[in-house]
Amino acid sequence: MAVNPDISATFWYGCNMARHGEIVRLATRILAAVGVDAAPAGGPAYCCGSPQEKHARIAAGMAERTVEKFNAAGRDQLITWCPSCHMNMDDFMAPVTEPAFETQHISQLLHARQERLRPLLTQTVTARVLVHAHHGFNGRVPVNKDVPDLLRMIPGVVVVASDMRVPAHMCSSLASIPNGLANAHRATLDAMAAGGADTLVTIFHSCHREAVALEQNHPIRVVNWIHLLAESMGLAYADDYKSWRNAEDPRAAIGPARMDALGEVTYARLLEAELTKKPAA
Amino acid sequence: MREHAAALAGACTACGACYRACPTVAQVPALADAGAETVMTGIRDLLQDGAGNAAAVTFAAACCRSAQCTGACPEKLDAAFMMRLANLRVRGALGDARVATKDDPGWSARVKAFARLTMTEEEQAKWL
C-alpha cells in the first residue's frame, strides 16, 4: 500500500504510546500510504522533558538532546503525535536548540493529504462516533475539526455533532483537578448518550489508555482515530492494552510467553497497578 | 523561563478575563470565593519571583492547559503560556516549590516494560 514517498520524516510518537505499539505501526503504514516515509522514534531516549518539567535544568537537557538527535537523523519533517511533545517543541525546545526540520502534527499532515487517503478508505466501518475532544491543543492545531473531517471520509462512520469539550489538553493533565478524569468521562458519556453514539473515538494516547476502561461498565466501543482509519484501509490490528486493562486477570490476558519475557517482578512493580485500575466512570 | 515569565507578567493587567474564561475554575472548590483580579495579581507576582497569594498558587497548580485563557485576553497575550510558566513555577521548576507534586521514578522503566509487551525486539531497537 506504500507509495513512493515525497516526504522523509521522523514520527515522534512520544513516550507513553509504547503501550500501544500497534498505533505506532498503523500510523506509520498510513503515513506511508499517503507518501510519507516516517521513521518512528519515541520513549525516554526522545523525551520532550515533560516528565521532568518540575526540574527545569534536567528537562532542558533532555529536550536539547532530543532535538540534536532529530537533527542528526537528517529528515525533513518531524511528525508529532503527543500534544505535550508538540507544544514543548514549540515553546521550549525549538527556541533553545535550532531544529533542522519542520514540525507538524500527524492530524495536520493527514488532513492536508486527505485526497490521497480517501481512496484508500475502502472498508465500511459501521459506527456512530463521538470524538473525545479537549479544549487545550486545538488552539495550536485544529484537531477538533481535522480528526472528525478524516473520520467522515470512512464509509459507514457517522460523526455525532457535539459541543462537548473536556478541560485540559489531554486527559493526563486532569490529574491537577479534583475528580477531573471522572468528571471528564461522565461528560463524555453524557454527550455520547445525547448523540446516540455507540463508539468513542479518542485523539490522544493519554486519553485512550484511560477511556478504554469505560468499556467495563458501559455498552460502548472505545477506539483511537488511527484504529478507525486502519480498519477502513483493511489493516489488521489488536488493541492489546485494552484487552489487558479490561481483563479480570491481566496476567492471563498478557499470556505466559509475554509474561515470561517481561518477568513477574517487573509486572508487579511497574504495570500491575495501572492494568488493574478501576474505570473513572 | 524567568525572562518569558517577567515579560508576560509585565504586560498583564490582571484584569481577570483569563481566569473567568477558564473551565477549570468551577471544578476547584478552593477557588470558589476567589476574585479574578486578586488571583491574577497573585499570578503576576509569582511570575516575577514574588510570593503571590494562596488563590494564585492554587490556580496555577490546577492549570491543566485548556488554553481558553488566551482567546479571552484583551491584551492578546499568550495567557496559556503565561499560566504554564506559573504552573511550572509553583511546582518548583526553578526551585522553591509551592505545592507538593508526585515524582514518578518508575516512568522510564514502565515505558520500556510496556514496549517489551507491544513491540518486537527489532521495533524496540529501532524505535526507542
Chai-1 contact restraints between the chains, C-beta under 6 A:
chainA,res_idxA,chainB,res_idxB,connection_type,confidence,min_distance_angstrom,max_distance_angstrom,comment,restraint_id
A,C15,B,V111,contact,1.0,0.0,6.0,A-B,restraint_1
A,A18,B,V111,contact,1.0,0.0,6.0,A-B,restraint_2
A,A18,B,F114,contact,1.0,0.0,6.0,A-B,restraint_3
A,A18,B,A115,contact,1.0,0.0,6.0,A-B,restraint_4
A,R19,B,F114,contact,1.0,0.0,6.0,A-B,restraint_5
A,G21,B,T118,contact,1.0,0.0,6.0,A-B,restraint_6
A,G21,B,M119,contact,1.0,0.0,6.0,A-B,restraint_7
A,P40,B,W127,contact,1.0,0.0,6.0,A-B,restraint_8
A,G43,B,V111,contact,1.0,0.0,6.0,A-B,restraint_9
A,G43,B,L128,contact,1.0,0.0,6.0,A-B,restraint_10
A,P44,B,S108,contact,1.0,0.0,6.0,A-B,restraint_11
A,P44,B,V111,contact,1.0,0.0,6.0,A-B,restraint_12
A,P51,B,W107,contact,1.0,0.0,6.0,A-B,restraint_13
A,K54,B,R91,contact,1.0,0.0,6.0,A-B,restraint_14
A,K54,B,G92,contact,1.0,0.0,6.0,A-B,restraint_15
A,K54,B,A93,contact,1.0,0.0,6.0,A-B,restraint_16
A,K54,B,T101,contact,1.0,0.0,6.0,A-B,restraint_17
A,A56,B,A93,contact,1.0,0.0,6.0,A-B,restraint_18
A,A56,B,L94,contact,1.0,0.0,6.0,A-B,restraint_19
A,H135,B,S66,contact,1.0,0.0,6.0,A-B,restraint_20
A,H135,B,Q68,contact,1.0,0.0,6.0,A-B,restraint_21
A,G136,B,R65,contact,1.0,0.0,6.0,A-B,restraint_22
A,G136,B,S66,contact,1.0,0.0,6.0,A-B,restraint_23
A,G136,B,A67,contact,1.0,0.0,6.0,A-B,restraint_24
A,G139,B,A67,contact,1.0,0.0,6.0,A-B,restraint_25
A,P167,B,P23,contact,1.0,0.0,6.0,A-B,restraint_26
A,P167,B,T24,contact,1.0,0.0,6.0,A-B,restraint_27
A,P167,B,C64,contact,1.0,0.0,6.0,A-B,restraint_28
A,P167,B,S66,contact,1.0,0.0,6.0,A-B,restraint_29
A,A168,B,C64,contact,1.0,0.0,6.0,A-B,restraint_30
A,A168,B,R65,contact,1.0,0.0,6.0,A-B,restraint_31
A,A168,B,S66,contact,1.0,0.0,6.0,A-B,restraint_32
A,H169,B,R65,contact,1.0,0.0,6.0,A-B,restraint_33
A,S173,B,C64,contact,1.0,0.0,6.0,A-B,restraint_34
A,S173,B,R65,contact,1.0,0.0,6.0,A-B,restraint_35
A,L174,B,C64,contact,1.0,0.0,6.0,A-B,restraint_36
A,S176,B,A62,contact,1.0,0.0,6.0,A-B,restraint_37
A,S176,B,C64,contact,1.0,0.0,6.0,A-B,restraint_38
A,I177,B,T24,contact,1.0,0.0,6.0,A-B,restraint_39
A,I177,B,Q27,contact,1.0,0.0,6.0,A-B,restraint_40
A,I177,B,A62,contact,1.0,0.0,6.0,A-B,restraint_41
A,R258,B,L117,contact,1.0,0.0,6.0,A-B,restraint_42
A,L262,B,R116,contact,1.0,0.0,6.0,A-B,restraint_43
A,T266,B,A113,contact,1.0,0.0,6.0,A-B,restraint_44
A,L270,B,G106,contact,1.0,0.0,6.0,A-B,restraint_45
A,L270,B,A109,contact,1.0,0.0,6.0,A-B,restraint_46
A,L270,B,R110,contact,1.0,0.0,6.0,A-B,restraint_47
A,L270,B,A113,contact,1.0,0.0,6.0,A-B,restraint_48
A,L271,B,A113,contact,1.0,0.0,6.0,A-B,restraint_49
